[in-house]
Amino acid sequence: MELWMILLPLFLGIAIGYLDLWPGLLRKVDGPLSRVALLFLLTLMGTKIGSDSEILKNIGNIGFQSLLISAGSIVGSVTILKLISPLFSSFTDGTEGMDGVSPKLDLKLTLSIVAVLILGLFLGYSVIPETFIGTIDLTITYVLGLLLLAVGISLGLNKSIFNQVSGLGWRIVLLPISIAAGSIAGPLAISFFLQLTPIEAAAVGAGFGWYSLSAILLSKLHGPELGATAFLANIFREMLTFILLPLTARFIGKIVSIAPGGATTMDVTLPLLKEIWGEGIILPAFFSGAVLSSLVPLIVPLLIRI
């Protein structure tokens, strides 16, 4: 997805919310719009996976290995960010979320996410022909734009958040650095379980959830099998984030909740974080995802050439 397609709706939403053009209406529709659009987006993503024969074919061959790598990346990034999370205590104020309330175990949200993903997989596999993948991609882009518009409106309506995040100063850089380190260290630590060398596992983890670019890079630099592994591993990371984060956010804390999504906290998983924690998480999550996205084309080739 092009960067401007992420930034335009996000900043337009911030402007609308900041100017408070329709204060009563915006506050009424913001929450429901975000949740409905999020579930629709996940349905489309499930449909895309279910209708893609290449993905389904590779799941049988390398799916379990890819799943292990994605889990290792998540656990590694969560662990390292958790270790340095005391540096962000002034921002997180413990594990409290929006309006000082700790998030509950949101089983309802997780069940809804699982249900729409299964629905999407079924539609993609049994109903939607593979020739419609291009249409699905375009629809995903528009729905994601709508979601980011809603996220921006929420951020603009809560102006005090900008001052809160600015108080982090240089420490905000530690967010993507620690997540990147954990995303690489996790697969390295479990590489002896895999049919990959430690360097190959680390290179797959360095996709940080950006499945399209990391898959293309590794396919060209190493071979199609490692590219397919990277594609699936980073898709699984995104899906695991959607499924597990509503259940685990309370236990890992506000700032550490940014870690599982990796690069996707810039776009696809950003609305989920906002749904769980409120507007205060948006700016640090977006910054972290943007930095991680910029690191993928640098770190993946560097690792695979070691």
C-alpha positions as CSV (number, residue, x, y, z in Angstrom):
1,M,0.0,0.0,0.0
2,E,1.4,3.4,-1.0
3,L,2.4,5.7,1.9
4,W,0.1,8.5,0.8
5,M,-2.9,6.2,1.0
6,I,-2.2,5.8,4.7
7,L,-1.3,9.3,5.5
8,L,-4.0,11.1,3.6
9,P,-7.1,9.7,5.4
10,L,-5.2,9.7,8.8
11,F,-4.3,13.4,8.6
12,L,-7.6,14.3,7.1
13,G,-9.3,12.7,10.1
14,I,-7.0,14.5,12.5
15,A,-7.9,17.8,10.9
16,I,-11.6,17.1,11.0
17,G,-11.4,16.0,14.7
18,Y,-9.1,18.8,15.7
19,L,-11.3,21.5,14.1
20,D,-14.3,19.9,15.9
21,L,-16.5,20.6,12.8
22,W,-19.3,18.3,13.9
23,P,-18.6,17.6,17.6
24,G,-21.8,15.8,18.5
25,L,-22.0,13.7,15.4
26,L,-18.3,12.8,15.4
27,R,-18.4,11.5,19.0
28,K,-21.5,9.4,18.3
29,V,-20.3,7.7,15.1
30,D,-16.6,7.3,15.9
31,G,-16.7,4.2,18.0
32,P,-19.3,2.2,16.0
33,L,-17.7,3.2,12.7
34,S,-14.3,2.0,13.8
35,R,-15.5,-1.4,15.0
36,V,-17.8,-2.2,12.0
37,A,-15.1,-1.1,9.5
38,L,-12.5,-3.2,11.4
39,L,-14.6,-6.3,11.2
40,F,-15.4,-5.7,7.6
41,L,-11.7,-5.3,6.8
42,L,-10.9,-8.6,8.5
43,T,-13.6,-10.3,6.5
44,L,-12.0,-9.1,3.3
45,M,-8.5,-10.1,4.5
46,G,-9.9,-13.6,5.2
47,T,-11.5,-13.7,1.8
48,K,-8.2,-12.7,0.1
49,I,-6.4,-15.5,1.9
50,G,-9.1,-18.1,1.1
51,S,-9.2,-17.2,-2.6
52,D,-5.4,-17.3,-3.1
53,S,-4.4,-20.8,-4.2
54,E,-0.7,-20.0,-3.8
55,I,-1.2,-19.3,-0.1
56,L,-3.3,-22.3,0.5
57,K,-0.9,-24.5,-1.4
58,N,2.1,-23.3,0.7
59,I,0.2,-23.7,4.0
60,G,0.4,-27.4,3.7
61,N,4.2,-27.4,3.1
62,I,5.6,-24.7,5.3
63,G,2.6,-23.5,7.4
64,F,3.7,-24.8,10.7
65,Q,7.2,-23.5,10.3
66,S,5.9,-20.1,9.4
67,L,3.6,-20.1,12.4
68,L,6.5,-20.9,14.7
69,I,8.5,-18.0,13.3
70,S,5.6,-15.6,13.7
71,A,5.0,-16.7,17.3
72,G,8.8,-16.3,17.9
73,S,8.7,-12.8,16.5
74,I,5.8,-11.8,18.7
75,V,7.2,-13.3,21.9
76,G,10.6,-11.8,21.2
77,S,9.4,-8.3,20.5
78,V,7.0,-8.4,23.5
79,T,9.7,-9.6,25.8
80,I,12.3,-7.0,24.9
81,L,9.8,-4.1,24.9
82,K,8.5,-5.3,28.3
83,L,12.0,-5.2,29.7
84,I,12.4,-1.5,28.8
85,S,8.8,-0.5,29.5
86,P,9.6,1.2,32.8
87,L,11.2,3.9,30.6
88,F,7.7,4.7,29.4
89,S,6.0,4.8,32.8
90,S,5.1,8.5,32.5
91,F,3.2,7.7,29.3
92,T,1.6,4.4,30.2
93,D,0.8,5.2,33.8
94,G,0.8,1.4,34.5
95,T,-1.5,-0.5,32.2
96,E,-4.4,1.9,32.2
97,G,-6.1,2.7,29.0
98,M,-8.5,5.4,27.8
99,D,-9.9,7.5,30.7
100,G,-7.7,5.7,33.2
101,V,-9.5,2.4,32.9
102,S,-7.6,-0.9,32.4
103,P,-8.9,-2.9,29.4
104,K,-10.8,-6.0,30.2
105,L,-10.3,-9.4,28.6
106,D,-12.3,-8.6,25.4
107,L,-13.5,-12.1,24.6
108,K,-16.3,-10.7,22.6
109,L,-14.0,-8.8,20.3
110,T,-11.7,-11.8,19.8
111,L,-14.7,-14.1,19.0
112,S,-15.9,-11.5,16.5
113,I,-12.5,-11.3,14.9
114,V,-12.2,-15.1,14.7
115,A,-15.8,-15.4,13.3
116,V,-15.3,-12.8,10.5
117,L,-11.9,-14.3,9.6
118,I,-13.5,-17.8,9.2
119,L,-16.4,-16.3,7.2
120,G,-13.9,-14.6,5.0
121,L,-11.8,-17.8,4.5
122,F,-15.0,-19.7,3.6
123,L,-16.2,-17.0,1.1
124,G,-12.8,-16.8,-0.5
125,Y,-12.3,-20.6,-0.8
126,S,-15.9,-21.6,-1.8
127,V,-17.7,-18.5,-3.2
128,I,-15.3,-15.8,-4.5
129,P,-13.2,-16.8,-7.6
130,E,-9.5,-16.2,-7.6
131,T,-9.9,-13.7,-10.4
132,F,-11.6,-11.3,-7.9
133,I,-8.4,-10.9,-5.8
134,G,-7.6,-7.6,-7.5
135,T,-11.1,-6.3,-6.6
136,I,-10.7,-7.5,-3.0
137,D,-7.3,-5.7,-2.7
138,L,-8.9,-2.5,-3.9
139,T,-11.8,-2.9,-1.5
140,I,-9.4,-3.5,1.4
141,T,-7.6,-0.3,0.5
142,Y,-10.8,1.7,0.7
143,V,-12.0,0.1,3.9
144,L,-8.6,0.6,5.5
145,G,-8.7,4.3,4.4
146,L,-12.1,4.6,6.1
147,L,-10.7,3.0,9.3
148,L,-7.7,5.4,9.3
149,L,-10.0,8.3,8.8
150,A,-11.9,7.3,11.9
151,V,-8.6,6.8,13.8
152,G,-7.5,10.3,12.8
153,I,-10.8,11.8,13.9
154,S,-10.5,10.2,17.3
155,L,-6.9,11.5,17.6
156,G,-8.0,15.0,16.6
157,L,-10.8,15.1,19.1
158,N,-8.4,14.4,21.9
159,K,-5.9,17.2,21.6
160,S,-4.1,16.6,24.9
161,I,-2.6,13.4,23.5
162,F,-0.1,15.3,21.4
163,N,1.4,16.9,24.6
164,Q,1.4,13.5,26.3
165,V,3.4,11.8,23.5
166,S,5.8,14.8,23.1
167,G,6.8,14.1,26.7
168,L,8.4,10.8,25.6
169,G,11.2,12.7,23.8
170,W,14.0,10.5,22.5
171,R,12.6,7.4,24.2
172,I,10.0,6.9,21.5
173,V,12.8,5.7,19.2
174,L,13.3,2.8,21.6
175,L,9.9,1.4,20.6
176,P,10.7,0.3,17.0
177,I,14.3,-0.6,18.0
178,S,13.3,-3.0,20.7
179,I,10.5,-4.5,18.5
180,A,12.9,-5.0,15.6
181,A,15.5,-6.6,17.9
182,G,12.8,-9.0,19.4
183,S,11.4,-9.8,16.0
184,I,14.8,-11.0,14.9
185,A,15.9,-12.6,18.2
186,G,12.7,-14.7,18.6
187,P,13.1,-16.7,15.4
188,L,16.9,-17.0,16.0
189,A,16.2,-18.6,19.4
190,I,13.8,-21.2,17.9
191,S,15.7,-21.8,14.7
192,F,16.9,-25.3,15.9
193,F,13.2,-26.3,15.7
194,L,13.0,-25.2,12.0
195,Q,14.3,-26.5,8.7
196,L,16.0,-23.2,8.3
197,T,19.4,-21.8,9.2
198,P,19.5,-19.2,12.1
199,I,20.2,-16.5,9.5
200,E,17.2,-17.5,7.3
201,A,14.9,-17.6,10.3
202,A,16.2,-14.1,11.4
203,A,15.6,-12.7,7.9
204,V,12.0,-14.0,7.9
205,G,11.4,-12.4,11.3
206,A,12.9,-9.1,10.0
207,G,9.8,-8.7,7.8
208,F,8.2,-7.3,11.0
209,G,4.7,-8.2,9.6
210,W,5.1,-6.6,6.2
211,Y,4.4,-9.8,4.3
212,S,4.4,-8.5,0.7
213,L,7.8,-6.7,0.7
214,S,9.7,-9.3,2.8
215,A,8.4,-12.1,0.7
216,I,9.5,-10.4,-2.5
217,L,12.9,-9.5,-1.2
218,L,13.7,-13.0,0.1
219,S,12.3,-14.7,-3.1
220,K,14.8,-12.6,-5.1
221,L,17.7,-12.8,-2.8
222,H,17.4,-16.4,-1.6
223,G,14.7,-18.4,-3.3
224,P,10.9,-18.9,-3.7
225,E,10.6,-21.3,-0.7
226,L,12.0,-18.8,1.8
227,G,9.9,-16.1,0.2
228,A,6.8,-18.2,0.7
229,T,7.8,-18.8,4.3
230,A,8.2,-15.1,4.9
231,F,4.9,-14.4,3.3
232,L,3.0,-16.9,5.5
233,A,5.0,-16.0,8.7
234,N,4.2,-12.3,8.4
235,I,0.5,-13.0,7.5
236,F,0.3,-15.2,10.6
237,R,1.9,-12.4,12.7
238,E,-0.8,-10.0,11.6
239,M,-3.6,-12.6,12.2
240,L,-2.2,-13.6,15.6
241,T,-2.1,-10.0,16.6
242,F,-5.8,-9.5,15.8
243,I,-6.8,-12.7,17.6
244,L,-4.7,-12.6,20.7
245,L,-4.2,-8.9,21.5
246,P,-7.7,-8.3,22.8
247,L,-7.1,-11.1,25.3
248,T,-3.6,-10.3,26.3
249,A,-3.4,-6.5,26.2
250,R,-4.3,-6.1,29.9
251,F,-1.4,-8.4,31.0
252,I,1.4,-7.1,28.8
253,G,0.5,-3.4,29.3
254,K,-0.3,-0.4,27.1
255,I,3.0,0.4,25.5
256,V,4.0,-3.3,25.1
257,S,0.8,-3.9,23.2
258,I,2.4,-2.1,20.2
259,A,5.0,-4.9,19.9
260,P,3.0,-7.8,18.4
261,G,1.8,-5.9,15.3
262,G,5.3,-4.9,14.3
263,A,5.2,-2.8,11.1
264,T,1.4,-3.2,10.8
265,T,0.8,-0.7,13.7
266,M,1.3,1.9,11.0
267,D,-1.9,0.8,9.2
268,V,-3.8,-2.4,9.6
269,T,-3.5,-3.1,13.3
270,L,-3.6,0.5,14.3
271,P,-7.4,0.6,14.6
272,L,-7.3,-2.5,16.8
273,L,-4.9,-0.8,19.2
274,K,-7.1,2.2,19.3
275,E,-10.2,0.0,20.0
276,I,-8.4,-1.6,23.0
277,W,-6.5,1.3,24.5
278,G,-8.1,4.5,23.2
279,E,-6.6,7.4,21.3
280,G,-3.5,7.7,23.5
281,I,-1.8,4.7,21.8
282,I,-2.2,6.0,18.2
283,L,0.8,8.3,17.8
284,P,3.5,6.0,19.3
285,A,2.0,3.0,17.5
286,F,2.0,4.8,14.2
287,F,5.6,6.1,14.7
288,S,6.8,2.6,15.6
289,G,5.1,1.0,12.6
290,A,6.5,3.6,10.2
291,V,10.1,3.2,11.4
292,L,9.8,-0.6,11.2
293,S,8.4,-0.4,7.7
294,S,11.3,1.7,6.6
295,L,13.8,-0.8,8.1
296,V,12.4,-3.9,6.3
297,P,14.1,-3.1,2.9
298,L,17.4,-2.5,4.8
299,I,17.6,-5.2,7.4
300,V,16.2,-8.2,5.4
301,P,18.8,-8.0,2.6
302,L,21.6,-7.3,5.2
303,L,20.7,-10.4,7.2
304,I,20.3,-12.8,4.3
305,R,23.7,-11.8,2.9
306,I,25.6,-12.5,6.2
